[in-house]
Amino acid sequence: MLGQNIQYDYEPCEGDSVEIITVHDDTTQTLLEQEGRRCVTTIQKDVKVRRPQCKMGCKLHES
C-alpha cells in the first residue's frame, strides 16, 4: 500500500483557504512517505501490544 499512488479527495474545513494539496518535489514525497511509514509502524506496535490485552479482557468478562 505504501508504494502505491493513492489520490484522496480533500475537503477543507470552513474558512480554510487551502484547496489543493500538492507534492512539489521528490524530497517532499520522500519525507511524506517516511512519516507515513513511521505512523504505520507506531500503529502496528500498538496493535501488537493491545490485541493480547483485549483477548484477556474478553476471557475475564466471559467468566
mmCIF file as gemmi writes it, N, C-alpha and C atoms, coordinates in Angstrom:
data_model
loop_
_atom_site.group_PDB
_atom_site.id
_atom_site.type_symbol
_atom_site.label_atom_id
_atom_site.label_alt_id
_atom_site.label_comp_id
_atom_site.label_asym_id
_atom_site.label_entity_id
_atom_site.label_seq_id
_atom_site.pdbx_PDB_ins_code
_atom_site.Cartn_x
_atom_site.Cartn_y
_atom_site.Cartn_z
_atom_site.occupancy
_atom_site.B_iso_or_equiv
_atom_site.pdbx_formal_charge
_atom_site.auth_seq_id
_atom_site.auth_asym_id
_atom_site.pdbx_PDB_model_num
ATOM 1 N N . MET Axp A 1 ? 0.813 -1.192 0 1 0 ? 1 A 1
ATOM 2 C CA . MET Axp A 1 ? 0 0 0 1 0 ? 1 A 1
ATOM 3 C C . MET Axp A 1 ? 0.858 1.258 0 1 0 ? 1 A 1
ATOM 4 N N . LEU Axp A 2 ? 1.981 1.245 0.718 1 0 ? 2 A 1
ATOM 5 C CA . LEU Axp A 2 ? 2.809 2.445 0.78 1 0 ? 2 A 1
ATOM 6 C C . LEU Axp A 2 ? 3.464 2.766 -0.55 1 0 ? 2 A 1
ATOM 7 N N . GLY Axp A 3 ? 3.655 1.77 -1.415 1 0 ? 3 A 1
ATOM 8 C CA . GLY Axp A 3 ? 4.298 2.005 -2.694 1 0 ? 3 A 1
ATOM 9 C C . GLY Axp A 3 ? 3.337 2.464 -3.773 1 0 ? 3 A 1
ATOM 10 N N . GLN Axp A 4 ? 2.041 2.488 -3.479 1 0 ? 4 A 1
ATOM 11 C CA . GLN Axp A 4 ? 1.041 2.86 -4.466 1 0 ? 4 A 1
ATOM 12 C C . GLN Axp A 4 ? 0.735 4.349 -4.381 1 0 ? 4 A 1
ATOM 13 N N . ASN Axp A 5 ? 0.392 4.911 -5.519 1 0 ? 5 A 1
ATOM 14 C CA . ASN Axp A 5 ? -0.071 6.298 -5.524 1 0 ? 5 A 1
ATOM 15 C C . ASN Axp A 5 ? -1.573 6.281 -5.319 1 0 ? 5 A 1
ATOM 16 N N . ILE Axp A 6 ? -2.027 6.93 -4.279 1 0 ? 6 A 1
ATOM 17 C CA . ILE Axp A 6 ? -3.444 6.979 -3.965 1 0 ? 6 A 1
ATOM 18 C C . ILE Axp A 6 ? -3.865 8.437 -3.944 1 0 ? 6 A 1
ATOM 19 N N . GLN Axp A 7 ? -4.952 8.745 -4.644 1 0 ? 7 A 1
ATOM 20 C CA . GLN Axp A 7 ? -5.467 10.108 -4.637 1 0 ? 7 A 1
ATOM 21 C C . GLN Axp A 7 ? -6.638 10.177 -3.675 1 0 ? 7 A 1
ATOM 22 N N . TYR Axp A 8 ? -6.638 11.182 -2.847 1 0 ? 8 A 1
ATOM 23 C CA . TYR Axp A 8 ? -7.713 11.386 -1.885 1 0 ? 8 A 1
ATOM 24 C C . TYR Axp A 8 ? -8.433 12.682 -2.214 1 0 ? 8 A 1
ATOM 25 N N . ASP Axp A 9 ? -9.728 12.674 -2.026 1 0 ? 9 A 1
ATOM 26 C CA . ASP Axp A 9 ? -10.476 13.919 -2.133 1 0 ? 9 A 1
ATOM 27 C C . ASP Axp A 9 ? -10.163 14.736 -0.891 1 0 ? 9 A 1
ATOM 28 N N . TYR Axp A 10 ? -9.926 16.003 -1.096 1 0 ? 10 A 1
ATOM 29 C CA . TYR Axp A 10 ? -9.595 16.884 0.025 1 0 ? 10 A 1
ATOM 30 C C . TYR Axp A 10 ? -10.76 17.821 0.255 1 0 ? 10 A 1
ATOM 31 N N . GLU Axp A 11 ? -11.284 17.812 1.457 1 0 ? 11 A 1
ATOM 32 C CA . GLU Axp A 11 ? -12.374 18.705 1.816 1 0 ? 11 A 1
ATOM 33 C C . GLU Axp A 11 ? -11.88 19.668 2.888 1 0 ? 11 A 1
ATOM 34 N N . PRO Axp A 12 ? -11.631 20.929 2.525 1 0 ? 12 A 1
ATOM 35 C CA . PRO Axp A 12 ? -11.136 21.886 3.517 1 0 ? 12 A 1
ATOM 36 C C . PRO Axp A 12 ? -12.201 22.192 4.566 1 0 ? 12 A 1
ATOM 37 N N . CYS Axp A 13 ? -11.748 22.538 5.743 1 0 ? 13 A 1
ATOM 38 C CA . CYS Axp A 13 ? -12.651 22.966 6.815 1 0 ? 13 A 1
ATOM 39 C C . CYS Axp A 13 ? -13.203 24.345 6.474 1 0 ? 13 A 1
ATOM 40 N N . GLU Axp A 14 ? -14.275 24.7 7.137 1 0 ? 14 A 1
ATOM 41 C CA . GLU Axp A 14 ? -14.871 26.01 6.914 1 0 ? 14 A 1
ATOM 42 C C . GLU Axp A 14 ? -13.851 27.104 7.223 1 0 ? 14 A 1
ATOM 43 N N . GLY Axp A 15 ? -13.654 28.004 6.291 1 0 ? 15 A 1
ATOM 44 C CA . GLY Axp A 15 ? -12.706 29.091 6.471 1 0 ? 15 A 1
ATOM 45 C C . GLY Axp A 15 ? -11.279 28.733 6.076 1 0 ? 15 A 1
ATOM 46 N N . ASP Axp A 16 ? -11.043 27.493 5.658 1 0 ? 16 A 1
ATOM 47 C CA . ASP Axp A 16 ? -9.701 27.048 5.256 1 0 ? 16 A 1
ATOM 48 C C . ASP Axp A 16 ? -9.43 27.523 3.836 1 0 ? 16 A 1
ATOM 49 N N . SER Axp A 17 ? -8.315 28.19 3.633 1 0 ? 17 A 1
ATOM 50 C CA . SER Axp A 17 ? -8.006 28.712 2.303 1 0 ? 17 A 1
ATOM 51 C C . SER Axp A 17 ? -7.29 27.691 1.422 1 0 ? 17 A 1
ATOM 52 N N . VAL Axp A 18 ? -6.875 26.563 1.986 1 0 ? 18 A 1
ATOM 53 C CA . VAL Axp A 18 ? -6.193 25.529 1.208 1 0 ? 18 A 1
ATOM 54 C C . VAL Axp A 18 ? -7.236 24.731 0.439 1 0 ? 18 A 1
ATOM 55 N N . GLU Axp A 19 ? -7.047 24.634 -0.889 1 0 ? 19 A 1
ATOM 56 C CA . GLU Axp A 19 ? -7.987 23.889 -1.716 1 0 ? 19 A 1
ATOM 57 C C . GLU Axp A 19 ? -7.348 22.653 -2.338 1 0 ? 19 A 1
ATOM 58 N N . ILE Axp A 20 ? -6.043 22.693 -2.56 1 0 ? 20 A 1
ATOM 59 C CA . ILE Axp A 20 ? -5.344 21.582 -3.207 1 0 ? 20 A 1
ATOM 60 C C . ILE Axp A 20 ? -4.056 21.303 -2.443 1 0 ? 20 A 1
ATOM 61 N N . ILE Axp A 21 ? -3.767 20.027 -2.232 1 0 ? 21 A 1
ATOM 62 C CA . ILE Axp A 21 ? -2.502 19.63 -1.609 1 0 ? 21 A 1
ATOM 63 C C . ILE Axp A 21 ? -1.639 19.028 -2.707 1 0 ? 21 A 1
ATOM 64 N N . THR Axp A 22 ? -0.435 19.561 -2.886 1 0 ? 22 A 1
ATOM 65 C CA . THR Axp A 22 ? 0.445 19.122 -3.955 1 0 ? 22 A 1
ATOM 66 C C . THR Axp A 22 ? 1.826 18.811 -3.404 1 0 ? 22 A 1
ATOM 67 N N . VAL Axp A 23 ? 2.407 17.702 -3.874 1 0 ? 23 A 1
ATOM 68 C CA . VAL Axp A 23 ? 3.789 17.372 -3.538 1 0 ? 23 A 1
ATOM 69 C C . VAL Axp A 23 ? 4.646 17.961 -4.651 1 0 ? 23 A 1
ATOM 70 N N . HIS Axp A 24 ? 5.528 18.892 -4.284 1 0 ? 24 A 1
ATOM 71 C CA . HIS Axp A 24 ? 6.258 19.648 -5.289 1 0 ? 24 A 1
ATOM 72 C C . HIS Axp A 24 ? 7.509 18.954 -5.817 1 0 ? 24 A 1
ATOM 73 N N . ASP Axp A 25 ? 8.132 18.122 -4.998 1 0 ? 25 A 1
ATOM 74 C CA . ASP Axp A 25 ? 9.375 17.517 -5.462 1 0 ? 25 A 1
ATOM 75 C C . ASP Axp A 25 ? 9.582 16.162 -4.785 1 0 ? 25 A 1
ATOM 76 N N . ASP Axp A 26 ? 10.623 15.463 -5.22 1 0 ? 26 A 1
ATOM 77 C CA . ASP Axp A 26 ? 10.913 14.127 -4.692 1 0 ? 26 A 1
ATOM 78 C C . ASP Axp A 26 ? 11.272 14.152 -3.213 1 0 ? 26 A 1
ATOM 79 N N . THR Axp A 27 ? 11.914 15.227 -2.762 1 0 ? 27 A 1
ATOM 80 C CA . THR Axp A 27 ? 12.295 15.325 -1.353 1 0 ? 27 A 1
ATOM 81 C C . THR Axp A 27 ? 11.051 15.362 -0.473 1 0 ? 27 A 1
ATOM 82 N N . THR Axp A 28 ? 10.089 16.164 -0.877 1 0 ? 28 A 1
ATOM 83 C CA . THR Axp A 28 ? 8.842 16.247 -0.124 1 0 ? 28 A 1
ATOM 84 C C . THR Axp A 28 ? 8.12 14.91 -0.137 1 0 ? 28 A 1
ATOM 85 N N . GLN Axp A 29 ? 8.086 14.261 -1.286 1 0 ? 29 A 1
ATOM 86 C CA . GLN Axp A 29 ? 7.441 12.95 -1.405 1 0 ? 29 A 1
ATOM 87 C C . GLN Axp A 29 ? 8.118 11.95 -0.478 1 0 ? 29 A 1
ATOM 88 N N . THR Axp A 30 ? 9.443 11.971 -0.446 1 0 ? 30 A 1
ATOM 89 C CA . THR Axp A 30 ? 10.198 11.063 0.417 1 0 ? 30 A 1
ATOM 90 C C . THR Axp A 30 ? 9.886 11.32 1.883 1 0 ? 30 A 1
ATOM 91 N N . LEU Axp A 31 ? 9.843 12.589 2.273 1 0 ? 31 A 1
ATOM 92 C CA . LEU Axp A 31 ? 9.522 12.932 3.663 1 0 ? 31 A 1
ATOM 93 C C . LEU Axp A 31 ? 8.119 12.466 4.047 1 0 ? 31 A 1
ATOM 94 N N . LEU Axp A 32 ? 7.159 12.651 3.155 1 0 ? 32 A 1
ATOM 95 C CA . LEU Axp A 32 ? 5.799 12.201 3.43 1 0 ? 32 A 1
ATOM 96 C C . LEU Axp A 32 ? 5.732 10.682 3.558 1 0 ? 32 A 1
ATOM 97 N N . GLU Axp A 33 ? 6.452 9.976 2.69 1 0 ? 33 A 1
ATOM 98 C CA . GLU Axp A 33 ? 6.472 8.512 2.759 1 0 ? 33 A 1
ATOM 99 C C . GLU Axp A 33 ? 7.117 8.032 4.057 1 0 ? 33 A 1
ATOM 100 N N . GLN Axp A 34 ? 8.208 8.683 4.468 1 0 ? 34 A 1
ATOM 101 C CA . GLN Axp A 34 ? 8.873 8.301 5.72 1 0 ? 34 A 1
ATOM 102 C C . GLN Axp A 34 ? 7.948 8.528 6.912 1 0 ? 34 A 1
ATOM 103 N N . GLU Axp A 35 ? 7.261 9.646 6.927 1 0 ? 35 A 1
ATOM 104 C CA . GLU Axp A 35 ? 6.336 9.939 8.02 1 0 ? 35 A 1
ATOM 105 C C . GLU Axp A 35 ? 5.186 8.934 8.024 1 0 ? 35 A 1
ATOM 106 N N . GLY Axp A 36 ? 4.707 8.595 6.852 1 0 ? 36 A 1
ATOM 107 C CA . GLY Axp A 36 ? 3.652 7.585 6.75 1 0 ? 36 A 1
ATOM 108 C C . GLY Axp A 36 ? 4.102 6.244 7.29 1 0 ? 36 A 1
ATOM 109 N N . ARG Axp A 37 ? 5.319 5.847 6.947 1 0 ? 37 A 1
ATOM 110 C CA . ARG Axp A 37 ? 5.863 4.577 7.451 1 0 ? 37 A 1
ATOM 111 C C . ARG Axp A 37 ? 6.004 4.609 8.972 1 0 ? 37 A 1
ATOM 112 N N . ARG Axp A 38 ? 6.455 5.739 9.51 1 0 ? 38 A 1
ATOM 113 C CA . ARG Axp A 38 ? 6.577 5.872 10.972 1 0 ? 38 A 1
ATOM 114 C C . ARG Axp A 38 ? 5.21 5.721 11.64 1 0 ? 38 A 1
ATOM 115 N N . CYS Axp A 39 ? 4.211 6.345 11.057 1 0 ? 39 A 1
ATOM 116 C CA . CYS Axp A 39 ? 2.858 6.252 11.623 1 0 ? 39 A 1
ATOM 117 C C . CYS Axp A 39 ? 2.344 4.819 11.572 1 0 ? 39 A 1
ATOM 118 N N . VAL Axp A 40 ? 2.541 4.151 10.451 1 0 ? 40 A 1
ATOM 119 C CA . VAL Axp A 40 ? 2.097 2.761 10.317 1 0 ? 40 A 1
ATOM 120 C C . VAL Axp A 40 ? 2.819 1.873 11.317 1 0 ? 40 A 1
ATOM 121 N N . THR Axp A 41 ? 4.122 2.067 11.479 1 0 ? 41 A 1
ATOM 122 C CA . THR Axp A 41 ? 4.898 1.271 12.432 1 0 ? 41 A 1
ATOM 123 C C . THR Axp A 41 ? 4.393 1.483 13.853 1 0 ? 41 A 1
ATOM 124 N N . THR Axp A 42 ? 4.103 2.721 14.206 1 0 ? 42 A 1
ATOM 125 C CA . THR Axp A 42 ? 3.585 3.022 15.544 1 0 ? 42 A 1
ATOM 126 C C . THR Axp A 42 ? 2.253 2.313 15.778 1 0 ? 42 A 1
ATOM 127 N N . ILE Axp A 43 ? 1.378 2.362 14.801 1 0 ? 43 A 1
ATOM 128 C CA . ILE Axp A 43 ? 0.073 1.705 14.929 1 0 ? 43 A 1
ATOM 129 C C . ILE Axp A 43 ? 0.24 0.196 15.039 1 0 ? 43 A 1
ATOM 130 N N . GLN Axp A 44 ? 1.126 -0.379 14.215 1 0 ? 44 A 1
ATOM 131 C CA . GLN Axp A 44 ? 1.35 -1.824 14.272 1 0 ? 44 A 1
ATOM 132 C C . GLN Axp A 44 ? 1.867 -2.254 15.638 1 0 ? 44 A 1
ATOM 133 N N . LYS Axp A 45 ? 2.786 -1.495 16.207 1 0 ? 45 A 1
ATOM 134 C CA . LYS Axp A 45 ? 3.316 -1.819 17.537 1 0 ? 45 A 1
ATOM 135 C C . LYS Axp A 45 ? 2.209 -1.735 18.583 1 0 ? 45 A 1
ATOM 136 N N . ASP Axp A 46 ? 1.387 -0.717 18.485 1 0 ? 46 A 1
ATOM 137 C CA . ASP Axp A 46 ? 0.3 -0.537 19.44 1 0 ? 46 A 1
ATOM 138 C C . ASP Axp A 46 ? -0.699 -1.694 19.351 1 0 ? 46 A 1
ATOM 139 N N . VAL Axp A 47 ? -1.048 -2.092 18.138 1 0 ? 47 A 1
ATOM 140 C CA . VAL Axp A 47 ? -1.976 -3.207 17.942 1 0 ? 47 A 1
ATOM 141 C C . VAL Axp A 47 ? -1.378 -4.494 18.492 1 0 ? 47 A 1
ATOM 142 N N . LYS Axp A 48 ? -0.094 -4.692 18.281 1 0 ? 48 A 1
ATOM 143 C CA . LYS Axp A 48 ? 0.581 -5.908 18.755 1 0 ? 48 A 1
ATOM 144 C C . LYS Axp A 48 ? 0.513 -6.008 20.281 1 0 ? 48 A 1
ATOM 145 N N . VAL Axp A 49 ? 0.601 -4.88 20.965 1 0 ? 49 A 1
ATOM 146 C CA . VAL Axp A 49 ? 0.537 -4.868 22.426 1 0 ? 49 A 1
ATOM 147 C C . VAL Axp A 49 ? -0.909 -5.016 22.907 1 0 ? 49 A 1
ATOM 148 N N . ARG Axp A 50 ? -1.837 -4.333 22.253 1 0 ? 50 A 1
ATOM 149 C CA . ARG Axp A 50 ? -3.218 -4.288 22.739 1 0 ? 50 A 1
ATOM 150 C C . ARG Axp A 50 ? -4.031 -5.535 22.411 1 0 ? 50 A 1
ATOM 151 N N . ARG Axp A 51 ? -3.733 -6.202 21.322 1 0 ? 51 A 1
ATOM 152 C CA . ARG Axp A 51 ? -4.53 -7.364 20.922 1 0 ? 51 A 1
ATOM 153 C C . ARG Axp A 51 ? -4.571 -8.43 22.015 1 0 ? 51 A 1
ATOM 154 N N . PRO Axp A 52 ? -3.416 -8.853 22.569 1 0 ? 52 A 1
ATOM 155 C CA . PRO Axp A 52 ? -3.474 -9.853 23.651 1 0 ? 52 A 1
ATOM 156 C C . PRO Axp A 52 ? -4.22 -9.337 24.884 1 0 ? 52 A 1
ATOM 157 N N . GLN Axp A 53 ? -4.077 -8.047 25.175 1 0 ? 53 A 1
ATOM 158 C CA . GLN Axp A 53 ? -4.781 -7.475 26.32 1 0 ? 53 A 1
ATOM 159 C C . GLN Axp A 53 ? -6.294 -7.536 26.116 1 0 ? 53 A 1
ATOM 160 N N . CYS Axp A 54 ? -6.743 -7.267 24.908 1 0 ? 54 A 1
ATOM 161 C CA . CYS Axp A 54 ? -8.176 -7.328 24.606 1 0 ? 54 A 1
ATOM 162 C C . CYS Axp A 54 ? -8.693 -8.76 24.73 1 0 ? 54 A 1
ATOM 163 N N . LYS Axp A 55 ? -7.909 -9.718 24.244 1 0 ? 55 A 1
ATOM 164 C CA . LYS Axp A 55 ? -8.319 -11.122 24.345 1 0 ? 55 A 1
ATOM 165 C C . LYS Axp A 55 ? -8.441 -11.532 25.806 1 0 ? 55 A 1
ATOM 166 N N . MET Axp A 56 ? -7.489 -11.107 26.643 1 0 ? 56 A 1
ATOM 167 C CA . MET Axp A 56 ? -7.549 -11.427 28.07 1 0 ? 56 A 1
ATOM 168 C C . MET Axp A 56 ? -8.774 -10.777 28.714 1 0 ? 56 A 1
ATOM 169 N N . GLY Axp A 57 ? -9.043 -9.547 28.348 1 0 ? 57 A 1
ATOM 170 C CA . GLY Axp A 57 ? -10.203 -8.847 28.888 1 0 ? 57 A 1
ATOM 171 C C . GLY Axp A 57 ? -11.503 -9.539 28.51 1 0 ? 57 A 1
ATOM 172 N N . CYS Axp A 58 ? -11.597 -10.023 27.264 1 0 ? 58 A 1
ATOM 173 C CA . CYS Axp A 58 ? -12.799 -10.741 26.825 1 0 ? 58 A 1
ATOM 174 C C . CYS Axp A 58 ? -12.971 -12.037 27.605 1 0 ? 58 A 1
ATOM 175 N N . LYS Axp A 59 ? -11.875 -12.755 27.834 1 0 ? 59 A 1
ATOM 176 C CA . LYS Axp A 59 ? -11.944 -14.011 28.585 1 0 ? 59 A 1
ATOM 177 C C . LYS Axp A 59 ? -12.395 -13.755 30.018 1 0 ? 59 A 1
ATOM 178 N N . LEU Axp A 60 ? -11.883 -12.695 30.636 1 0 ? 60 A 1
ATOM 179 C CA . LEU Axp A 60 ? -12.277 -12.363 32.002 1 0 ? 60 A 1
ATOM 180 C C . LEU Axp A 60 ? -13.752 -11.961 32.066 1 0 ? 60 A 1
ATOM 181 N N . HIS Axp A 61 ? -14.193 -11.244 31.052 1 0 ? 61 A 1
ATOM 182 C CA . HIS Axp A 61 ? -15.58 -10.787 31.007 1 0 ? 61 A 1
ATOM 183 C C . HIS Axp A 61 ? -16.544 -11.965 30.835 1 0 ? 61 A 1
ATOM 184 N N . GLU Axp A 62 ? -16.138 -12.974 30.053 1 0 ? 62 A 1
ATOM 185 C CA . GLU Axp A 62 ? -16.98 -14.147 29.801 1 0 ? 62 A 1
ATOM 186 C C . GLU Axp A 62 ? -17.128 -15.015 31.044 1 0 ? 62 A 1
ATOM 187 N N . SER Axp A 63 ? -16.109 -15.027 31.898 1 0 ? 63 A 1
ATOM 188 C CA . SER Axp A 63 ? -16.167 -15.923 33.065 1 0 ? 63 A 1
ATOM 189 C C . SER Axp A 63 ? -16.835 -15.311 34.26 1 0 ? 63 A 1
